[in-house]
Amino acid sequence: MFHLISQSRRDGRFEIRFRSLFHQGRGYVFPCDSAGRVDLDTLSERSRCNYLFARAMVGREFALPDVSAS
């Protein structure tokens, strides 16, 4: 199950998705701009920690993230 970190999206509606390497259908999704940049200042403390964790664990726990229109 993906955890969508919700907030109002700017620059259209895009999301960056970190898929689990080991558990199909699990991972994290965060709002971002069309280039995959996440505005950390608009995330809650928990969301910011989850985003930084997911980003740090790419290649170990998560696949390379993909950006898509939401």
N, C-alpha and C positions, 0 to 999 in steps of 0.2 A: 504494500500500500504506500503510495507516494504521499508525502506530507507537503501540502501546498501552503506556503508561507504567504498569506494574503496581505495586500496593501493596495492602495490605488496605484495603477500603473501609469507611468508617463512614457512618452515617446512611443505611443501605440500600445499594443498588448503583446508583449513577448515574455517568455519564461525560459529560464535555464534549468535543465533537468539533470540531476546526478543519479544515474541508475546503479543499483547494487550489482556487484559482480557475482554475488553468491545467492541472492534471494530475488528471483524474478518477481517483478511488480513492486519492488520496494525501492525507496530512494527519497530524494528531496527535490522539491521544485521551488524556485524563487522567482519573483518578478524581476525583469531586467530590461535593458534597452535592446535595440536591434543588434548591437554588437556583443551582447552578453554581459554587459557591465551592470553590476548590482549596486544600487545606492545604499551603502551600509548605514548611512545616517537615518534612513527612513525605516529600517528594520528594528523590531523589538530586540531586546538584549538576547533573548532565547533564540530568535531567528538568526541574529548575527552570529552567535556561537555555532548554531547548526550549519550555517553557510561556510564559516571558516573551517569547521571540522570536515565537511564534505569536500571542500576544495583541497584541504591538506591530505585527504585520504584517497585522492584520485590515483588509480593504479594499484591500490592496496585493497580498498573496500568498494570503491566506485569506479565506473568507467569514465572515460573522458566525457565531460558534460556536452549536451547539445542544446542549442537555442532554437526555439520555434515560436511561431505566432500562437497565442493562446486563444 
